[in-house]
Amino acid sequence: MVSILFVPNEKNEIPDSCRNASDLSDVAEIDLRYKYFNCWVTFSAGGVTLLERSYVPLLDFMLSLDWALREIRTRGSSSITFTEHSGEIGMSLNGDQLSLQGMVGIPAQCPIDDFVRSSLDFTNEGVGYLLSRYPSLEFNPSMQRLRGAMGEWR
């Protein structure tokens, strides 16, 4: 079983310098990925917690999951790294099983289908949350790209 959950931090979703900006349609991806929408993410697989209430930007984590899915599909391995700290979650595919290695050093395994499904569920929930609070984000190229990528995984 794979579980990827987030808890929003509504007070710190928008940088102080941008709090009055209502239009997020043209905010640069680098800013959205590293300055906006910080939340707490918990990620577990195969009974092992790989990331526990780590404070990360939500859009960045969703885009990182998309990248990991693409690399697993094409190369058979990937990792998720964090700019907030030096941690990394490594992943490698062996048949239909995905092996994961988190920052605590305890390996985990899960069916790749569970990882894909959980990643899509997490991203759907994250996108829904962000668009419900910031409707103009729908027109941002980064959000459109993420939504398009989600369609590829269905």
ChimeraX attribute file (.defattr): number of C-alpha atoms within 10 A of each C-alpha:
attribute: neighborCount
match mode: 1-to-1
recipient: residues
	/A:1	14
	/A:2	22
	/A:3	18
	/A:4	20
	/A:5	20
	/A:6	19
	/A:7	14
	/A:8	19
	/A:9	13
	/A:10	11
	/A:11	10
	/A:12	14
	/A:13	17
	/A:14	17
	/A:15	14
	/A:16	9
	/A:17	7
	/A:18	10
	/A:19	10
	/A:20	9
	/A:21	8
	/A:22	11
	/A:23	13
	/A:24	16
	/A:25	16
	/A:26	12
	/A:27	13
	/A:28	12
	/A:29	16
	/A:30	11
	/A:31	11
	/A:32	21
	/A:33	20
	/A:34	17
	/A:35	17
	/A:36	20
	/A:37	21
	/A:38	27
	/A:39	20
	/A:40	17
	/A:41	19
	/A:42	16
	/A:43	19
	/A:44	20
	/A:45	23
	/A:46	18
	/A:47	12
	/A:48	18
	/A:49	20
	/A:50	24
	/A:51	20
	/A:52	13
	/A:53	14
	/A:54	16
	/A:55	18
	/A:56	22
	/A:57	23
	/A:58	26
	/A:59	25
	/A:60	22
	/A:61	22
	/A:62	21
	/A:63	20
	/A:64	17
	/A:65	21
	/A:66	20
	/A:67	16
	/A:68	21
	/A:69	22
	/A:70	17
	/A:71	16
	/A:72	18
	/A:73	12
	/A:74	10
	/A:75	11
	/A:76	16
	/A:77	19
	/A:78	21
	/A:79	20
	/A:80	16
	/A:81	14
	/A:82	15
	/A:83	11
	/A:84	11
	/A:85	10
	/A:86	8
	/A:87	14
	/A:88	17
	/A:89	17
	/A:90	18
	/A:91	23
	/A:92	19
	/A:93	19
	/A:94	13
	/A:95	9
	/A:96	10
	/A:97	15
	/A:98	22
	/A:99	19
	/A:100	24
	/A:101	18
	/A:102	21
	/A:103	14
	/A:104	13
	/A:105	10
	/A:106	11
	/A:107	17
	/A:108	18
	/A:109	21
	/A:110	19
	/A:111	18
	/A:112	20
	/A:113	14
	/A:114	17
	/A:115	22
	/A:116	18
	/A:117	15
	/A:118	19
	/A:119	24
	/A:120	21
	/A:121	16
	/A:122	19
	/A:123	24
	/A:124	16
	/A:125	14
	/A:126	20
	/A:127	19
	/A:128	13
	/A:129	13
	/A:130	20
	/A:131	14
	/A:132	12
	/A:133	10
	/A:134	14
	/A:135	16
	/A:136	15
	/A:137	22
	/A:138	17
	/A:139	13
	/A:140	18
	/A:141	15
	/A:142	21
	/A:143	20
	/A:144	13
	/A:145	12
	/A:146	17
	/A:147	15
	/A:148	11
	/A:149	16
	/A:150	18
	/A:151	10
	/A:152	8
	/A:153	13
	/A:154	8
